[in-house]
Amino acid sequence: MDESTDEEPVVQVADVHKEYELGGTVTALDGVSLELPAGSYTAVMGPSGSGKSTLLNLVGALDTPTAGDVTVDGRAIADLSETERARLRGTQVGFIFQTFNLMTRLRAVENVTLPLVFAEHGCESRRERARDLLTEVGLGDRLDHLPRELSGGQRQRVAIARALATDPRLILADEPTGNVDTETGDEIMSLLRETNERGNTILLVTHERHIATRADRIVHMTDGTIERVEEA
């Protein structure tokens, strides 16, 4: 889709380093810089241990960098308190995980309403929003089903609806097709493209090239660095 060159990027990663102490210092990211323009759709590829999941966690305000700056929606992650980071995650970032991460004892509509609780929506408006989103992803007849009563593809659709609940500027997808079959994976990717076309910025992590090429840009990572960036 067309991107505005005047609007500030939704995400700015500037010379970011991330180290962990695991019986010695392990460098997960080593001087990574990346920008995600508003409305962009970027995939990150790389082997296990390349740093792609660490990058996703930093952009999602789930962690802070050892050095360098990660800015999301104009706010430096390292400068935020844990409460402020949680609010940023709850209002400006939507997460889609390979393992779905649904609350097993909550019905589909209740799972989708969860982010709206933190956004201080009223009870009825939360349910209406959740019903509308589940209908959009093709689950209008599964509102009251528990996760165990849904297929893997249906559970991922619930997860997508949940990620969209607060209409966040940024969607982070971590191997979103990893636990579904090929046909369902194609349907999930079509939903993500529709989401992007509505204006949401997407950062997707995958190890599958045919999935990455559904994005507009592919960032290739190796050993904690960006090796190259390719237009898909």
Contacts in CASP RR format, 6 or more apart in sequence:
PFRMAT RR
TARGET T0000
AUTHOR 0000-0000-0000
METHOD contacts of the structure
MODEL  1
MDESTDEEPVVQVADVHKEYELGGTVTALDGVSLELPAGSYTAVMGPSGS
GKSTLLNLVGALDTPTAGDVTVDGRAIADLSETERARLRGTQVGFIFQTF
NLMTRLRAVENVTLPLVFAEHGCESRRERARDLLTEVGLGDRLDHLPREL
SGGQRQRVAIARALATDPRLILADEPTGNVDTETGDEIMSLLRETNERGN
TILLVTHERHIATRADRIVHMTDGTIERVEEA
1 39 0 8 1.000
1 41 0 8 1.000
1 196 0 8 1.000
1 197 0 8 1.000
1 199 0 8 1.000
1 216 0 8 1.000
3 37 0 8 1.000
3 38 0 8 1.000
3 39 0 8 1.000
3 40 0 8 1.000
4 37 0 8 1.000
4 38 0 8 1.000
5 37 0 8 1.000
7 37 0 8 1.000
7 38 0 8 1.000
8 38 0 8 1.000
8 74 0 8 1.000
9 35 0 8 1.000
9 36 0 8 1.000
9 37 0 8 1.000
9 38 0 8 1.000
10 36 0 8 1.000
10 37 0 8 1.000
10 38 0 8 1.000
10 39 0 8 1.000
10 40 0 8 1.000
10 72 0 8 1.000
10 73 0 8 1.000
10 169 0 8 1.000
10 170 0 8 1.000
10 201 0 8 1.000
11 34 0 8 1.000
11 35 0 8 1.000
11 36 0 8 1.000
11 59 0 8 1.000
11 70 0 8 1.000
11 71 0 8 1.000
11 72 0 8 1.000
11 170 0 8 1.000
11 201 0 8 1.000
11 203 0 8 1.000
12 34 0 8 1.000
12 35 0 8 1.000
12 36 0 8 1.000
12 69 0 8 1.000
12 70 0 8 1.000
12 71 0 8 1.000
12 74 0 8 1.000
13 32 0 8 1.000
13 33 0 8 1.000
13 34 0 8 1.000
13 35 0 8 1.000
13 55 0 8 1.000
13 58 0 8 1.000
13 59 0 8 1.000
13 69 0 8 1.000
13 70 0 8 1.000
13 71 0 8 1.000
14 33 0 8 1.000
14 68 0 8 1.000
14 69 0 8 1.000
14 70 0 8 1.000
14 71 0 8 1.000
15 31 0 8 1.000
15 32 0 8 1.000
15 33 0 8 1.000
15 67 0 8 1.000
15 68 0 8 1.000
15 69 0 8 1.000
16 29 0 8 1.000
16 31 0 8 1.000
16 32 0 8 1.000
16 33 0 8 1.000
16 55 0 8 1.000
16 58 0 8 1.000
16 65 0 8 1.000
16 67 0 8 1.000
16 68 0 8 1.000
16 69 0 8 1.000
16 70 0 8 1.000
17 27 0 8 1.000
17 29 0 8 1.000
17 30 0 8 1.000
17 31 0 8 1.000
17 32 0 8 1.000
17 65 0 8 1.000
17 66 0 8 1.000
17 67 0 8 1.000
17 68 0 8 1.000
18 27 0 8 1.000
18 28 0 8 1.000
18 29 0 8 1.000
18 54 0 8 1.000
18 58 0 8 1.000
18 63 0 8 1.000
18 65 0 8 1.000
18 66 0 8 1.000
19 25 0 8 1.000
19 26 0 8 1.000
19 27 0 8 1.000
19 28 0 8 1.000
19 66 0 8 1.000
20 26 0 8 1.000
20 28 0 8 1.000
27 224 0 8 1.000
28 49 0 8 1.000
28 51 0 8 1.000
28 54 0 8 1.000
28 224 0 8 1.000
29 51 0 8 1.000
29 54 0 8 1.000
29 55 0 8 1.000
29 58 0 8 1.000
29 65 0 8 1.000
29 224 0 8 1.000
29 225 0 8 1.000
30 223 0 8 1.000
30 224 0 8 1.000
30 225 0 8 1.000
31 68 0 8 1.000
31 224 0 8 1.000
31 225 0 8 1.000
32 55 0 8 1.000
32 221 0 8 1.000
32 224 0 8 1.000
32 225 0 8 1.000
32 226 0 8 1.000
33 226 0 8 1.000
34 55 0 8 1.000
34 219 0 8 1.000
34 226 0 8 1.000
36 42 0 8 1.000
36 59 0 8 1.000
36 170 0 8 1.000
36 201 0 8 1.000
36 203 0 8 1.000
37 201 0 8 1.000
38 169 0 8 1.000
38 199 0 8 1.000
38 201 0 8 1.000
39 196 0 8 1.000
39 199 0 8 1.000
39 200 0 8 1.000
39 201 0 8 1.000
39 202 0 8 1.000
40 201 0 8 1.000
40 202 0 8 1.000
40 216 0 8 1.000
40 217 0 8 1.000
41 192 0 8 1.000
41 193 0 8 1.000
41 196 0 8 1.000
41 201 0 8 1.000
41 202 0 8 1.000
41 204 0 8 1.000
41 215 0 8 1.000
41 216 0 8 1.000
41 217 0 8 1.000
42 202 0 8 1.000
42 203 0 8 1.000
42 204 0 8 1.000
42 215 0 8 1.000
42 216 0 8 1.000
42 217 0 8 1.000
42 218 0 8 1.000
42 219 0 8 1.000
43 204 0 8 1.000
43 205 0 8 1.000
43 206 0 8 1.000
43 211 0 8 1.000
43 212 0 8 1.000
43 213 0 8 1.000
43 214 0 8 1.000
43 215 0 8 1.000
43 217 0 8 1.000
43 218 0 8 1.000
43 219 0 8 1.000
43 232 0 8 1.000
44 52 0 8 1.000
44 55 0 8 1.000
44 56 0 8 1.000
44 203 0 8 1.000
44 204 0 8 1.000
44 205 0 8 1.000
44 206 0 8 1.000
44 218 0 8 1.000
44 219 0 8 1.000
44 221 0 8 1.000
45 52 0 8 1.000
45 206 0 8 1.000
45 207 0 8 1.000
45 209 0 8 1.000
45 212 0 8 1.000
45 218 0 8 1.000
45 219 0 8 1.000
45 220 0 8 1.000
45 221 0 8 1.000
46 52 0 8 1.000
46 207 0 8 1.000
46 220 0 8 1.000
46 221 0 8 1.000
46 222 0 8 1.000
47 207 0 8 1.000
47 222 0 8 1.000
48 207 0 8 1.000
49 223 0 8 1.000
49 224 0 8 1.000
50 221 0 8 1.000
50 222 0 8 1.000
50 223 0 8 1.000
50 224 0 8 1.000
51 221 0 8 1.000
51 224 0 8 1.000
52 205 0 8 1.000
52 221 0 8 1.000
53 174 0 8 1.000
53 205 0 8 1.000
54 63 0 8 1.000
54 224 0 8 1.000
55 205 0 8 1.000
55 221 0 8 1.000
56 172 0 8 1.000
56 174 0 8 1.000
56 203 0 8 1.000
56 205 0 8 1.000
57 63 0 8 1.000
58 64 0 8 1.000
58 65 0 8 1.000
58 70 0 8 1.000
58 77 0 8 1.000
59 70 0 8 1.000
59 72 0 8 1.000
59 170 0 8 1.000
59 172 0 8 1.000
59 203 0 8 1.000
60 72 0 8 1.000
60 77 0 8 1.000
60 89 0 8 1.000
60 93 0 8 1.000
60 95 0 8 1.000
60 170 0 8 1.000
60 172 0 8 1.000
61 72 0 8 1.000
61 77 0 8 1.000
61 80 0 8 1.000
61 85 0 8 1.000
61 88 0 8 1.000
61 89 0 8 1.000
61 93 0 8 1.000
62 89 0 8 1.000
64 70 0 8 1.000
64 77 0 8 1.000
64 78 0 8 1.000
65 77 0 8 1.000
65 78 0 8 1.000
68 78 0 8 1.000
69 76 0 8 1.000
69 78 0 8 1.000
70 76 0 8 1.000
70 77 0 8 1.000
70 78 0 8 1.000
71 77 0 8 1.000
72 88 0 8 1.000
72 92 0 8 1.000
72 93 0 8 1.000
72 170 0 8 1.000
73 88 0 8 1.000
73 92 0 8 1.000
73 169 0 8 1.000
73 170 0 8 1.000
75 84 0 8 1.000
75 88 0 8 1.000
77 85 0 8 1.000
77 88 0 8 1.000
80 88 0 8 1.000
86 118 0 8 1.000
87 118 0 8 1.000
89 95 0 8 1.000
90 115 0 8 1.000
90 118 0 8 1.000
90 119 0 8 1.000
90 166 0 8 1.000
90 168 0 8 1.000
91 118 0 8 1.000
91 119 0 8 1.000
91 166 0 8 1.000
91 168 0 8 1.000
92 166 0 8 1.000
92 168 0 8 1.000
92 169 0 8 1.000
92 170 0 8 1.000
93 168 0 8 1.000
93 169 0 8 1.000
93 170 0 8 1.000
93 171 0 8 1.000
93 172 0 8 1.000
94 115 0 8 1.000
94 163 0 8 1.000
94 164 0 8 1.000
94 166 0 8 1.000
94 168 0 8 1.000
94 170 0 8 1.000
94 171 0 8 1.000
94 172 0 8 1.000
95 101 0 8 1.000
95 163 0 8 1.000
95 171 0 8 1.000
95 172 0 8 1.000
95 174 0 8 1.000
96 156 0 8 1.000
96 159 0 8 1.000
96 160 0 8 1.000
96 163 0 8 1.000
96 171 0 8 1.000
96 172 0 8 1.000
96 173 0 8 1.000
96 174 0 8 1.000
96 176 0 8 1.000
97 159 0 8 1.000
97 174 0 8 1.000
97 175 0 8 1.000
97 176 0 8 1.000
98 174 0 8 1.000
98 175 0 8 1.000
98 176 0 8 1.000
98 178 0 8 1.000
98 179 0 8 1.000
99 179 0 8 1.000
100 147 0 8 1.000
100 152 0 8 1.000
100 155 0 8 1.000
100 156 0 8 1.000
100 158 0 8 1.000
100 159 0 8 1.000
100 179 0 8 1.000
101 159 0 8 1.000
102 111 0 8 1.000
102 147 0 8 1.000
102 155 0 8 1.000
102 158 0 8 1.000
102 159 0 8 1.000
102 162 0 8 1.000
103 110 0 8 1.000
103 111 0 8 1.000
103 114 0 8 1.000
103 147 0 8 1.000
104 146 0 8 1.000
104 147 0 8 1.000
104 148 0 8 1.000
105 146 0 8 1.000
106 114 0 8 1.000
106 146 0 8 1.000
106 147 0 8 1.000
107 143 0 8 1.000
107 144 0 8 1.000
107 145 0 8 1.000
107 146 0 8 1.000
108 134 0 8 1.000
108 139 0 8 1.000
108 142 0 8 1.000
108 143 0 8 1.000
108 144 0 8 1.000
108 145 0 8 1.000
108 146 0 8 1.000
108 147 0 8 1.000
108 150 0 8 1.000
108 158 0 8 1.000
108 161 0 8 1.000
109 127 0 8 1.000
109 130 0 8 1.000
109 131 0 8 1.000
109 134 0 8 1.000
109 143 0 8 1.000
109 144 0 8 1.000
110 130 0 8 1.000
111 147 0 8 1.000
111 158 0 8 1.000
111 162 0 8 1.000
112 129 0 8 1.000
112 130 0 8 1.000
112 133 0 8 1.000
112 134 0 8 1.000
112 158 0 8 1.000
112 161 0 8 1.000
112 162 0 8 1.000
112 165 0 8 1.000
113 126 0 8 1.000
113 127 0 8 1.000
113 129 0 8 1.000
113 130 0 8 1.000
113 165 0 8 1.000
114 162 0 8 1.000
114 165 0 8 1.000
115 162 0 8 1.000
115 165 0 8 1.000
115 166 0 8 1.000
116 122 0 8 1.000
116 125 0 8 1.000
116 126 0 8 1.000
116 129 0 8 1.000
116 130 0 8 1.000
116 165 0 8 1.000
116 166 0 8 1.000
117 126 0 8 1.000
119 165 0 8 1.000
119 166 0 8 1.000
121 129 0 8 1.000
129 165 0 8 1.000
130 143 0 8 1.000
130 161 0 8 1.000
130 165 0 8 1.000
131 140 0 8 1.000
131 143 0 8 1.000
133 161 0 8 1.000
133 164 0 8 1.000
133 165 0 8 1.000
134 140 0 8 1.000
134 142 0 8 1.000
134 143 0 8 1.000
134 157 0 8 1.000
134 158 0 8 1.000
134 161 0 8 1.000
136 161 0 8 1.000
137 157 0 8 1.000
137 158 0 8 1.000
137 160 0 8 1.000
137 161 0 8 1.000
137 191 0 8 1.000
138 157 0 8 1.000
139 154 0 8 1.000
139 157 0 8 1.000
139 158 0 8 1.000
139 161 0 8 1.000
142 149 0 8 1.000
142 150 0 8 1.000
142 154 0 8 1.000
145 154 0 8 1.000
147 155 0 8 1.000
147 158 0 8 1.000
150 158 0 8 1.000
151 184 0 8 1.000
152 179 0 8 1.000
152 180 0 8 1.000
152 184 0 8 1.000
153 180 0 8 1.000
153 184 0 8 1.000
153 185 0 8 1.000
153 187 0 8 1.000
153 188 0 8 1.000
156 176 0 8 1.000
156 177 0 8 1.000
156 179 0 8 1.000
156 180 0 8 1.000
156 184 0 8 1.000
156 188 0 8 1.000
157 188 0 8 1.000
157 191 0 8 1.000
159 176 0 8 1.000
160 176 0 8 1.000
160 188 0 8 1.000
160 191 0 8 1.000
160 192 0 8 1.000
160 195 0 8 1.000
163 171 0 8 1.000
164 171 0 8 1.000
164 195 0 8 1.000
164 200 0 8 1.000
167 200 0 8 1.000
168 200 0 8 1.000
169 200 0 8 1.000
169 201 0 8 1.000
170 200 0 8 1.000
170 201 0 8 1.000
170 202 0 8 1.000
170 203 0 8 1.000
171 192 0 8 1.000
171 195 0 8 1.000
171 200 0 8 1.000
171 201 0 8 1.000
171 202 0 8 1.000
171 203 0 8 1.000
172 202 0 8 1.000
172 203 0 8 1.000
172 204 0 8 1.000
173 192 0 8 1.000
173 202 0 8 1.000
173 203 0 8 1.000
173 204 0 8 1.000
173 205 0 8 1.000
174 205 0 8 1.000
175 205 0 8 1.000
175 206 0 8 1.000
175 207 0 8 1.000
176 188 0 8 1.000
176 189 0 8 1.000
176 192 0 8 1.000
176 204 0 8 1.000
176 206 0 8 1.000
177 184 0 8 1.000
177 185 0 8 1.000
177 188 0 8 1.000
177 189 0 8 1.000
177 206 0 8 1.000
177 208 0 8 1.000
177 211 0 8 1.000
180 188 0 8 1.000
189 211 0 8 1.000
189 214 0 8 1.000
192 202 0 8 1.000
192 204 0 8 1.000
192 214 0 8 1.000
193 214 0 8 1.000
195 202 0 8 1.000
196 202 0 8 1.000
202 215 0 8 1.000
204 211 0 8 1.000
204 212 0 8 1.000
204 215 0 8 1.000
206 212 0 8 1.000
212 218 0 8 1.000
212 232 0 8 1.000
213 232 0 8 1.000
214 232 0 8 1.000
215 232 0 8 1.000
216 231 0 8 1.000
216 232 0 8 1.000
217 229 0 8 1.000
217 230 0 8 1.000
217 231 0 8 1.000
217 232 0 8 1.000
218 229 0 8 1.000
218 230 0 8 1.000
218 231 0 8 1.000
218 232 0 8 1.000
219 226 0 8 1.000
219 229 0 8 1.000
220 226 0 8 1.000
220 227 0 8 1.000
220 228 0 8 1.000
220 229 0 8 1.000
220 230 0 8 1.000
221 227 0 8 1.000
END
